[in-house]
Amino acid sequence: MGAQLRVYRQKIKSAQTTKKITRAMELISASRIQKAQARVAASTPYSRAITRAVSAVATHSNVDHVLTTEPEKIERAAVVIFSSDRGLAGAFNSQVLREAEQLSELLRSQGKEVSYFLIGRKAVGYFAFRRRSFEQQWIGGTDSPEVEVAQEIGEALLEAFLRDAEDGGVDEIHVVYNRFVSMISQVPQIVRLLPLEVVEGVEEPDDGVVLPLYEFEPDAATVLDSLLPVYIESRIFNAMLQSSAAKHAATQKAMKAASDNADSLIRDYTRLANEARQSEITQQIAEIVGGADALSSK
């Protein structure tokens, strides 16, 4: 009985130590997510403005550009997967990898070859464990994304997009990342980055509203050439920031659940330890009474 009581006390101590760690990680994630949300809020308007500018140039000009022209036949597609460098974030990495696998199956069913660009140690480990090939990897900066990394990724993607498929290039680029919705919800998002889908339509101005007239200097093709790297960089950086904020939120949620589970374990083992202690005391009292009865009978 004493050995069982020691086991329960060891488990209580272990659960208390685990709770201290998970609680500290929960507080760290809570402090980091505020900064991550602020960076997302600051980056999103710029990314949307660049996308609108590219759409405006493509819509109000008749130039055929690689940025907006759909190839006659798409042979290869690039899938950019945004994961994290660290775990302990619940289903954060598994859900984005699952979405990437479903996208890959869809692309292959359309007769397209898929090449991968991986961001984060978890995605790299996932592919390395399964001995699957990928084009490039970027690790070490997912918790606090830097613009320089986004520029490097954008240059690599642009170089692959402008290269012919026969030489290892790609005809379209998809990005898969977790979008931060709230502290509770982080939704995997799939976006086709290139070619940019431009929906042409006829704008109906309201009464008294004059639609803008666009002039391009020196010409629309040159403007698109200048906007192309900026567009890719801004979208990649915004996806990195969204993924970072979603990761911190997922970590906080997972660590809170772990702390609650540790509390539940401590309560259960404390109850079992008390029951074992009471049983030990009862047994000791029974042994004393039995011994005293034996002595009195002699």
Buried (B, 14 or more C-beta within 10 A) or exposed (E): EEEBBEBBBEBBEBBBEBBEBBBEBBEBBBEBBEEBBEBBEEBBEEBEEBBEBBBBBBBBBEBEBBBBEEEEEBBBBBBBBBBBBBBBBBBBBBBBBEBBBEBBEBBEEEEBEBBBBBBBBBBBBBBEEEEEEBBBBBBEBBBEBEEEBBBBBBEBBBEBBEEEBEEEBBBBBBBBBBBBBEBEEBBBBBEEBBBBEBEEEEEEEEEEEEEEEEEBEEEBBEBBEEBBBBBBBBBBBBBBBBBBBBBBBBBBBBBBEBBEBBEEBBEBBBEBBEEBBEEBEEEEEEEEEEEEEEEEEE
